[in-house]
Amino acid sequence: MYLIRCYIYITEYDSCVTSDIAFLASNGVLTTRNTICYGDLGCFRKNNPVFTINLFPESPDKINITFRLFTRQNEQDNTFKIFSVEDVVGIKNSHFDHCRPTKIVVHGYLSRGYDSWMLRMKNELLKAGDFNVILIYWNDGSQGTYNQATANARVVGALTAKLITVLMKHANADPADFHIIGHSIGAHIGGYVGERTPNLGRITGLDPAALIFQSADKVVRLDRTDAKFVDAIHTDGGNILMLGLGMFDPMGHADYYPNGGIFQPGCYAFHFIPRKVVCRHLRSFEYFIESINSVCPFRGYRCPSYTDFKQGSCMPCSEEGCGYMGFHADRVKLPAEATNMTYFLDTGNSEPFCRYHYQIKVSSAYMSDSGTEKGMLMVNLIGSKGELGQTYLTSDYMNIEPGKNYVFVVTSINDIGKVKNATVTWLQKKQSSGKIYIDHLDIMSTET
């Protein structure tokens, strides 16, 4: 049964007042031609100049949003507490403790709250610290069309913001103690939460979804104004022709681009087996999970581009110029005015992904029989804790001219300690009597 009446409303994004015919359903859902309202979650509009999806978000009940609390007191999967934003007594009697920092983890499109990566992240978080960990399940709202899931994300964000408000009111929680970790569309859900929650502590976007959101107004996507600290890990930022699923543009206070942020080692560039297609997109949460308790620091180097990084132009980094990708990104205290700080680093092609970086500067020498030669350089570094092993400095042949400096960046899976010795091998492209002479090597260990 519907009641038909005239309804005057102010649109969310327009500055003018418009009128429309509204339909008030018996369940309290108010609908106009372009707006739908879900009680105290507010109204959501379609066909506006900013959010271009011509779909209403579905109701919270249909999306089936649940919040599952894990702490060190109930970290096993079969003892979690399901939060209801309406159940104040249940919240007060739960293991939630306002003295602990709170981590909220939210999945993206076609994912589910009980996916192994979310449970693994929860386990690593509770190993690292005494946290409240809340996993958001919005399975029924994320399994349909991509456009509908994108519309539904707004309701997920609104209900999560309401949960934080309830925890603030009835459990003395401080919004500054909340850290939202979202993958894909889940990253933008974090943005919607931050938009409604003043002084939210931190949002981490794990390869924030690109489709619909790329180049969109910051009102409908994650951006640095959504929390006190916003960091993002970009792993699949190629264009649509490259099957890129994540955003490449910087959006936070600190943006990390492992391996350049487009291709990831161990993931095939073009492979139409579904898991391989999304491999690069999924790497973002794999890197984050590993970073939580890794001894290897996932150090990132502030740099204008990946090309500059690979040429060693951004090493060494001072404490202000170094970053830490993943869980420990907030170790670096950026200036208050800092925006879009871009950091680059390399990873391995399989677990463990973290790598130690070494800058190597090769200075060639002038000799009577030296000239420009084409070939490949290999190096082995011997340190106080181990050795690098024979490693190519370039992936292709290059010209070496006498009297010039060449800078390279190589990585090691292990910390080899203080470098004590090094060997250089030259692979000539063609058999000839040509030689290259090395005047000296400068080697810099950037993590130790």
C-alpha positions as CSV (number, residue, x, y, z in Angstrom):
1,M,0.0,0.0,0.0
2,Y,1.4,3.4,-1.0
3,L,0.4,6.9,0.0
4,I,0.7,9.5,-2.7
5,R,1.4,13.0,-1.5
6,C,3.3,16.1,-2.5
7,Y,6.8,16.2,-1.0
8,I,9.3,19.1,-1.0
9,Y,12.9,18.3,-0.5
10,I,16.4,19.7,-0.9
11,T,18.6,17.5,-3.1
12,E,21.9,16.3,-1.7
13,Y,24.1,18.0,-4.3
14,D,21.9,20.7,-5.8
15,S,21.6,24.1,-4.1
16,C,18.0,24.7,-5.3
17,V,14.8,23.4,-3.8
18,T,12.8,21.1,-6.0
19,S,9.4,19.4,-5.7
20,D,8.3,15.9,-6.8
21,I,5.7,13.3,-6.2
22,A,6.7,11.0,-3.3
23,F,5.6,7.5,-2.5
24,L,5.7,6.5,1.2
25,A,5.6,2.7,1.5
26,S,4.2,1.0,4.5
27,N,7.7,0.0,5.5
28,G,8.7,3.7,5.8
29,V,10.8,3.8,2.6
30,L,10.2,7.2,0.9
31,T,10.6,7.2,-2.9
32,T,10.4,10.0,-5.5
33,R,11.3,9.9,-9.1
34,N,15.0,10.5,-8.4
35,T,15.4,10.0,-4.6
36,I,14.9,7.1,-2.2
37,C,15.1,7.5,1.6
38,Y,15.8,4.9,4.2
39,G,14.8,6.3,7.5
40,D,17.7,7.9,9.6
41,L,20.2,6.7,7.0
42,G,19.0,9.6,4.8
43,C,18.1,10.0,1.2
44,F,20.0,8.7,-1.9
45,R,19.6,10.2,-5.3
46,K,20.1,8.9,-8.8
47,N,20.6,10.8,-12.0
48,N,22.6,13.7,-10.4
49,P,25.5,15.4,-12.0
50,V,28.0,13.8,-9.7
51,F,26.9,10.2,-9.3
52,T,26.0,9.0,-12.7
53,I,24.5,5.6,-11.9
54,N,20.8,5.5,-12.8
55,L,20.0,3.1,-10.0
56,F,18.7,3.4,-6.4
57,P,20.6,1.6,-3.7
58,E,18.8,-1.4,-2.3
59,S,17.6,-1.4,1.2
60,P,19.8,-2.4,4.1
61,D,17.8,-5.5,4.7
62,K,18.1,-6.6,1.1
63,I,21.8,-5.9,1.0
64,N,22.0,-7.9,4.2
65,I,24.7,-5.9,6.0
66,T,26.2,-7.5,9.1
67,F,28.9,-6.4,11.4
68,R,31.0,-9.1,13.1
69,L,33.2,-8.2,16.0
70,F,36.4,-10.1,16.8
71,T,38.8,-9.4,19.7
72,R,41.5,-11.3,21.4
73,Q,38.7,-12.5,23.8
74,N,36.7,-14.0,21.0
75,E,38.9,-14.2,17.9
76,Q,37.8,-17.7,16.8
77,D,35.4,-17.7,13.9
78,N,32.7,-19.5,15.9
79,T,32.6,-17.0,18.8
80,F,32.2,-13.7,16.9
81,K,29.6,-11.1,18.0
82,I,27.2,-9.9,15.3
83,F,26.5,-6.2,15.9
84,S,23.1,-4.6,15.3
85,V,23.0,-0.9,15.2
86,E,19.6,-1.1,17.0
87,D,20.8,-3.4,19.7
88,V,22.3,-1.0,22.3
89,V,22.2,-3.6,25.1
90,G,24.0,-6.1,22.9
91,I,26.7,-3.6,22.1
92,K,27.2,-2.7,25.7
93,N,27.5,-6.4,26.6
94,S,29.9,-7.2,23.8
95,H,33.7,-7.5,23.9
96,F,33.9,-4.1,22.3
97,D,36.3,-1.9,24.3
98,H,36.6,1.8,23.6
99,C,40.1,1.8,25.0
100,R,41.2,-0.3,22.1
101,P,41.8,1.0,18.5
102,T,39.2,-0.3,16.1
103,K,39.9,-1.8,12.7
104,I,36.9,-2.1,10.3
105,V,37.5,-4.3,7.2
106,V,35.1,-4.2,4.2
107,H,35.2,-6.2,1.0
108,G,34.3,-5.2,-2.6
109,Y,32.4,-6.4,-5.6
110,L,31.7,-10.1,-5.9
111,S,33.6,-10.7,-2.7
112,R,32.1,-12.0,0.5
113,G,32.7,-11.2,4.2
114,Y,33.8,-14.8,4.9
115,D,36.5,-14.8,2.1
116,S,39.7,-16.1,3.4
117,W,41.6,-12.8,2.9
118,M,39.3,-11.1,5.4
119,L,39.8,-13.8,8.0
120,R,43.5,-13.8,7.4
121,M,43.7,-10.1,7.9
122,K,41.6,-10.3,11.1
123,N,44.0,-13.0,12.4
124,E,47.1,-10.9,11.6
125,L,45.6,-7.8,13.1
126,L,44.8,-9.6,16.4
127,K,48.3,-11.0,16.4
128,A,49.8,-7.5,16.0
129,G,47.7,-5.7,18.6
130,D,44.8,-5.7,21.0
131,F,42.2,-4.3,18.6
132,N,38.5,-4.4,18.1
133,V,38.3,-5.9,14.6
134,I,34.9,-5.5,12.8
135,L,34.4,-7.4,9.5
136,I,31.6,-6.0,7.3
137,Y,29.6,-8.5,5.3
138,W,27.4,-7.1,2.6
139,N,27.3,-10.2,0.5
140,D,23.8,-9.9,-0.9
141,G,24.5,-6.4,-2.1
142,S,27.8,-7.1,-3.8
143,Q,26.8,-10.1,-5.9
144,G,24.6,-8.6,-8.6
145,T,25.5,-6.2,-11.4
146,Y,28.5,-3.9,-10.8
147,N,26.4,-0.8,-11.2
148,Q,23.9,-2.1,-8.5
149,A,26.8,-3.0,-6.1
150,T,28.2,0.5,-6.6
151,A,24.9,2.1,-5.7
152,N,24.5,-0.2,-2.7
153,A,27.9,0.8,-1.4
154,R,26.4,4.2,-0.3
155,V,23.9,2.4,2.0
156,V,26.7,0.2,3.4
157,G,28.7,3.4,4.1
158,A,25.7,5.1,5.7
159,L,25.0,2.1,8.0
160,T,28.6,1.8,9.0
161,A,28.7,5.5,9.9
162,K,25.6,4.9,12.0
163,L,27.3,2.0,13.8
164,I,30.3,4.3,14.7
165,T,27.8,6.9,16.0
166,V,26.1,4.4,18.2
167,L,29.5,3.2,19.5
168,M,30.4,6.7,20.3
169,K,27.2,7.4,22.1
170,H,26.8,4.1,24.0
171,A,30.3,2.7,24.3
172,N,32.4,5.9,24.6
173,A,34.2,5.3,21.3
174,D,36.4,8.0,19.8
175,P,36.1,8.3,16.0
176,A,39.8,9.1,15.8
177,D,40.5,5.5,17.0
178,F,38.7,4.0,13.9
179,H,40.7,2.7,10.9
180,I,38.7,1.5,7.9
181,I,40.4,-0.9,5.5
182,G,38.5,-1.4,2.3
183,H,39.2,-3.3,-0.9
184,S,38.0,-2.2,-4.4
185,I,34.5,-0.7,-3.9
186,G,35.1,-1.3,-0.2
187,A,37.7,1.5,-0.3
188,H,35.0,4.0,-1.5
189,I,32.6,2.7,1.2
190,G,35.3,3.9,3.6
191,G,35.0,7.3,2.0
192,Y,31.3,7.3,2.5
193,V,31.8,6.5,6.2
194,G,34.3,9.3,6.6
195,E,32.1,11.8,4.9
196,R,29.5,11.2,7.6
197,T,31.9,10.8,10.5
198,P,33.9,13.9,11.5
199,N,37.4,13.3,12.8
200,L,37.5,9.7,11.6
201,G,41.1,8.5,12.2
202,R,42.2,6.6,9.1
203,I,41.1,5.0,5.9
204,T,43.2,2.6,3.8
205,G,42.1,2.0,0.3
206,L,43.3,-1.3,-1.2
207,D,43.3,-0.7,-4.9
208,P,40.2,1.4,-4.9
209,A,37.8,0.5,-7.7
210,A,38.2,2.5,-10.9
211,L,35.1,1.8,-13.0
212,I,32.7,4.7,-12.4
213,F,34.9,6.2,-9.8
214,Q,38.0,7.1,-11.9
215,S,38.1,10.9,-12.4
216,A,34.7,11.2,-10.6
217,D,34.0,14.0,-8.2
218,K,35.5,13.4,-4.8
219,V,32.0,13.5,-3.3
220,V,31.4,9.9,-4.6
221,R,34.8,8.4,-4.1
222,L,37.5,8.0,-1.5
223,D,39.7,11.2,-1.1
224,R,42.0,12.7,1.5
225,T,39.2,14.8,3.2
226,D,37.4,11.6,4.4
227,A,39.7,11.0,7.4
228,K,42.6,12.5,9.3
229,F,44.9,10.1,7.4
230,V,44.1,8.4,4.1
231,D,46.5,6.0,2.4
232,A,46.0,3.9,-0.7
233,I,47.8,1.0,-2.3
234,H,47.5,1.0,-6.1
235,T,48.2,-2.4,-7.8
236,D,46.0,-2.6,-10.9
237,G,45.9,1.0,-12.2
238,G,46.0,0.3,-15.9
239,N,43.4,1.5,-18.3
240,I,40.4,-0.5,-19.5
241,L,42.4,-1.9,-22.5
242,M,44.9,-3.3,-20.0
243,L,42.0,-4.8,-17.9
244,G,42.9,-2.5,-15.0
245,L,40.4,-2.6,-12.2
246,G,41.9,-0.1,-9.8
247,M,42.4,3.6,-9.8
248,F,45.8,5.0,-10.7
249,D,45.3,8.6,-9.7
250,P,46.5,9.6,-6.2
251,M,43.7,10.2,-3.8
252,G,45.0,10.2,-0.3
253,H,47.6,11.8,1.9
254,A,50.0,9.0,0.9
255,D,49.6,6.8,-2.2
256,Y,51.8,3.7,-2.7
257,Y,52.6,2.2,-6.1
258,P,54.3,-1.1,-5.8
259,N,56.0,-2.1,-9.0
260,G,54.7,1.0,-10.6
261,G,51.0,0.4,-9.6
262,I,49.9,-1.2,-12.9
263,F,51.6,-4.6,-13.3
264,Q,52.5,-7.0,-10.5
265,P,55.2,-9.6,-10.7
266,G,53.7,-13.1,-10.8
267,C,50.4,-11.8,-12.3
268,Y,50.0,-12.3,-16.0
269,A,49.3,-9.1,-17.9
270,F,46.6,-10.6,-20.1
271,H,45.1,-13.9,-19.0
272,F,41.5,-14.6,-19.2
273,I,41.2,-17.2,-16.5
274,P,39.1,-15.2,-14.0
275,R,41.5,-15.5,-11.0
276,K,44.4,-14.4,-13.1
277,V,42.5,-11.4,-14.5
278,V,42.0,-10.0,-11.0
279,C,45.4,-11.1,-9.6
280,R,46.8,-7.6,-9.7
281,H,43.7,-6.2,-8.1
282,L,43.9,-8.8,-5.3
283,R,47.6,-8.2,-4.6
284,S,46.7,-5.0,-2.7
285,F,45.2,-6.9,0.2
286,E,47.9,-9.5,0.1
287,Y,50.6,-6.8,0.5
288,F,48.6,-5.3,3.3
289,I,48.1,-8.6,5.2
290,E,51.8,-9.4,5.0
291,S,52.8,-5.9,6.1
292,I,51.0,-6.2,9.4
293,N,53.6,-8.4,11.1
294,S,56.5,-8.4,8.6
295,V,60.0,-7.7,9.8
296,C,60.7,-6.5,6.3
297,P,59.4,-2.9,6.3
298,F,57.7,-2.5,2.9
299,R,59.6,0.8,2.6
300,G,58.3,3.1,-0.1
301,Y,60.3,6.0,-1.6
302,R,58.7,9.3,-2.3
303,C,59.2,9.9,-6.0
304,P,57.5,11.7,-8.9
305,S,57.4,8.5,-11.0
306,Y,58.3,4.9,-11.2
307,T,60.8,5.6,-13.9
308,D,62.6,8.0,-11.5
309,F,62.5,5.4,-8.8
310,K,64.0,2.7,-11.0
311,Q,66.8,5.1,-11.9
312,G,67.7,5.5,-8.3
313,S,66.8,9.2,-8.3
314,C,64.8,9.0,-5.1
315,M,67.3,7.3,-2.8
316,P,68.3,7.7,-0.1
317,C,65.2,8.9,1.6
318,S,65.2,10.8,4.8
319,E,62.6,10.0,7.4
320,E,60.3,12.6,5.8
321,G,60.9,11.0,2.4
322,C,60.4,7.4,3.4
323,G,57.1,5.7,3.7
324,Y,55.8,2.3,4.8
325,M,53.3,0.6,2.6
326,G,50.4,-1.1,4.3
327,F,49.6,-1.4,8.0
328,H,52.4,0.8,9.2
329,A,51.8,3.7,6.8
330,D,50.9,6.0,9.6
331,R,54.4,5.7,11.2
332,V,55.3,8.6,9.0
333,K,53.9,11.8,10.3
334,L,53.3,13.9,7.2
335,P,53.0,17.7,7.3
336,A,49.5,18.9,7.9
337,E,49.3,20.4,4.4
338,A,50.6,17.1,2.8
339,T,48.5,15.8,-0.1
340,N,49.1,13.2,-2.7
341,M,52.5,12.0,-1.6
342,T,53.4,9.3,-4.0
343,Y,55.7,6.4,-3.0
344,F,57.2,3.7,-5.1
345,L,58.8,0.3,-4.2
346,D,59.4,-3.1,-5.7
347,T,58.1,-6.4,-4.4
348,G,58.6,-10.1,-5.2
349,N,56.4,-12.3,-7.4
350,S,55.3,-14.6,-4.5
351,E,55.1,-14.6,-0.7
352,P,56.9,-13.2,1.1
353,F,56.4,-10.2,-1.2
354,C,58.4,-7.6,0.7
355,R,61.9,-6.8,-0.6
356,Y,65.0,-4.9,0.6
357,H,66.2,-2.3,-1.8
358,Y,69.8,-1.5,-2.8
359,Q,71.0,1.4,-5.0
360,I,74.0,0.6,-7.1
361,K,75.9,3.3,-9.0
362,V,78.4,2.0,-11.6
363,S,81.0,4.4,-12.7
364,S,82.8,3.4,-15.9
365,A,86.4,4.3,-16.6
366,Y,88.3,5.8,-19.5
367,M,91.0,3.5,-20.8
368,S,93.1,3.5,-24.1
369,D,91.2,0.6,-25.5
370,S,87.7,1.4,-24.1
371,G,84.7,2.5,-26.1
372,T,80.9,2.3,-26.1
373,E,79.9,-1.3,-25.6
374,K,76.5,-3.0,-25.6
375,G,75.6,-5.8,-23.2
376,M,74.1,-6.6,-19.8
377,L,75.4,-6.1,-16.3
378,M,75.0,-8.5,-13.4
379,V,76.0,-8.0,-9.8
380,N,76.3,-10.0,-6.6
381,L,76.5,-8.3,-3.3
382,I,78.1,-9.9,-0.3
383,G,77.0,-8.6,3.1
384,S,77.5,-9.3,6.8
385,K,74.2,-11.4,6.9
386,G,74.3,-13.1,3.5
387,E,74.6,-12.4,-0.2
388,L,72.3,-11.2,-3.0
389,G,73.2,-13.8,-5.6
390,Q,73.8,-13.0,-9.3
391,T,71.2,-10.4,-10.3
392,Y,70.7,-8.6,-13.6
393,L,70.9,-4.8,-13.3
394,T,68.9,-4.4,-16.5
395,S,66.2,-6.5,-18.2
396,D,67.6,-5.8,-21.7
397,Y,70.9,-4.9,-23.4
398,M,72.2,-1.4,-22.8
399,N,75.1,0.8,-24.0
400,I,78.0,1.5,-21.5
401,E,80.1,4.5,-22.4
402,P,83.5,5.3,-20.8
403,G,83.4,7.9,-18.1
404,K,79.7,7.8,-17.3
405,N,77.7,6.9,-14.2
406,Y,74.8,4.4,-14.3
407,V,72.4,4.0,-11.4
408,F,70.3,0.9,-10.7
409,V,68.0,-0.4,-8.1
410,V,68.0,-4.1,-7.1
411,T,66.1,-6.0,-4.4
412,S,66.7,-8.9,-2.1
413,I,64.3,-11.2,-0.4
414,N,66.6,-11.1,2.7
415,D,68.4,-8.4,4.5
416,I,72.0,-9.1,3.7
417,G,73.3,-6.6,6.2
418,K,76.2,-4.2,5.6
419,V,77.6,-4.8,2.1
420,K,81.3,-5.8,2.3
421,N,82.1,-6.9,-1.2
422,A,80.6,-7.0,-4.7
423,T,81.3,-8.7,-8.0
424,V,80.2,-7.3,-11.4
425,T,79.7,-9.5,-14.5
426,W,79.5,-8.1,-18.0
427,L,77.6,-10.0,-20.7
428,Q,78.7,-8.7,-24.1
429,K,75.9,-8.7,-26.8
430,K,78.2,-9.9,-29.5
431,Q,81.6,-11.6,-29.4
432,S,84.2,-8.9,-29.8
433,S,87.4,-7.7,-28.3
434,G,85.6,-4.8,-26.7
435,K,85.9,-4.3,-23.0
436,I,84.4,-2.2,-20.3
437,Y,86.3,-0.8,-17.3
438,I,84.7,-0.1,-13.9
439,D,86.2,2.8,-12.0
440,H,84.2,2.2,-8.9
441,L,80.9,1.1,-7.4
442,D,78.8,3.0,-4.9
443,I,76.3,0.7,-3.1
444,M,73.6,2.0,-0.8
445,S,71.5,-0.2,1.4
446,T,68.3,1.8,1.9
447,E,66.5,-0.3,4.6
448,T,69.4,-1.1,7.0
